[in-house]
């Protein structure tokens, strides 16, 4: 849809360029790195993937939306990408957003105090980890997870930082907790989920 002045920009909430590069083979749009998780705070993103649609006037026309461009994870998530791609096409080609501007403003509330504290603890943990203070890093990672137990931008992001595998057993345990909690999503959940 480039002919319609449409541009996809991906942002990896990661700090390992090598790992991100493995997933970008064949991707033709820009992939940026957000090592400090600034976008997750700015847009109150707590789950990945999250899609935001922003128009040429920098207006968010579709806030945090758990959308997929392919059906790669459909068996796991139950989310059909067709719905998402059709909604994006309607917005780009026809100018029809998924929701009114007033609905978009209200769709994603501010982070709760616990979520804000969790993000601060996550930042502290990263700082201590970078400084070689493993004890304080671990303590703050634990506190962040306790404050925001279903925030994947914290829980899953800390896995490789703590030496874990974000696609291993720990990931599946997190996914099980998330599913048991009713799949909480800070944003607009997919209708097919």
N, C-alpha and C positions, 0 to 999 in steps of 0.2 A: 504493500500500500504506500510505498514511497512516493508514487505519483500524486498521492493525496496529502502530501506534507506530513507524513507519519514517520516517527522514528522510535525504535525500541532502544532503550538503554538498560542494561542489566547492572545490578550492583551486588557484588558478592560481599557478604558480611563475614569476612574471613581475614586472616593475616598471612596465610601461606600462599604466595604467588604460584608456587609449583602445583599445589593441589587444585587451585582454581584453574590454572592453565590446562590441566587434564580434561576439565569439563567444557572448555571453550573451543576445542577442536571443531572446525567447521562452522562456528558461529560467525556471522558476518556483521553483527551489530556491536557497538562498544560494550565492553564489560569493565566496569570500574570496581575498585576495591575500597571498602569502608572498614578499615582496620579498627577504628575507634567506635564503631556502631553508632555514629551520629545520626544516620537516617532513621534508625529504629527509634531513637528518642524524638527526633523532629516530627516524624509521622506516626508515632505511637504504634509501631509495628511490633507484634509479639510472636508472630508465626511466619514461617517461610514455607513455600514461597508466598509473597504478597505482591500484588500488582497495584500500582497507582496510575491513574490516567490523568495527565496534566496537559492542559491546552496551551496554545501559543502565547496566551496572556498570563501564564504561570498560575492558572486557576485549577485546583484539583476538581475534576469533574467526576472522578470515581475514586473514592478513598480505599484504603487497605482492603484488598479483595483477594481471597485465596483462589487465584485463577491459574490454570495450566494451559500451555500452548500445545501440548501433545497429550496422548493418552498413556504415556510411559508408565505412570503410577496409578492408572485408573483402577486396576484390580485391588490395589492397596487402599486408595483414598475413597473410591466410589465416585470420584468427580470426573465428569465427562467434559473434555476440552471443547467440544463443539459449541456448547452454550457460551463459553468465554470468547471464542473466536468470532462467533456471530455477533455478540454484544460489542466487541471492539470494532468489527466492520461497520455495524450500524452507526456507531459514534463517528468513526473516521470518514466514512463515505456519505452517510446521510445527515450527520450532525445530530443524531439522536442519542443522548446520553442514557445510561441505565437508570438514572434517578435525577430528580430535580436538584438544582443547586442547594436549596434549603435542606433537602434530605441528605445530600452529601456532607453538608456542614455538621449535621447531627449524627451521622452514621458511625463515626468513630469518636468516642469520648476521650477526654484526657486520661493519661495514665493515672492509676490510683497511687496513693502515697506509698503503698508497699511496692508497686511496680517501679516507681521512681527510686525508692531506696535500693531495690534489687539491682537496678542499672548502675547506681553509684557504687554498690558493693562489687559488682562485676568489674567496673573500671578500676577500683582499688585493687582487686585481686590481680588484674592484668599488670598494674603498676608494680605491685610487690613481686609478681612472677618475673617481670623484666629486670627487677633489681636483685633477683636471686634470693628473695625472702620467701621461701616456699611455705613456711608455716602460716604466715599472714595471708599469703595468696590462697591457700587451701581454706582457711577460716572464712575469708570473704567470699570465695566461690560457694561454700556451703551456705552462708547467709543469703546470698543472692538466690540460690536455688530454693531455699526455704521461703523467701519472700514472694517469689514468682514461680511456683512449681510447674506451671503450664506454659511458660514463656520460652519458646524454642530458640529465640534469638539469644537467650541467656543459657538455658540448660544444654541445648545441643551445641551451641558455640563453645561452651567450656570443655566439652569432651576432648577435642584434640589438644587444647591448652593444658589439660591435666594428664595427657598421655593416653587418652582413650580413643576409640575408633567411632567416629560419628555415623558409621554405617554398620556397626557391630552389635553385640548383645545389649550394650548399654542404650543404644538407640532404640532397639525394639522394646526394651523395658520402659523407656520414656514414652514411646508410642502407645504402649498398653495403658500406662497411667493416663495419658491424654484421652484415649478412647473411653476409658472408664469414667472420666470426669465429664463426658458428654462432648468432647472435641471443642473446648472453648476457643473462640477466635476473636481477637481484638480487631474487629473490622466487619466487613460485609462478607458473610459466609456464602459459599456457592450454593445455589439451589439444589444442585444434583448431589451434594454431599450427604 
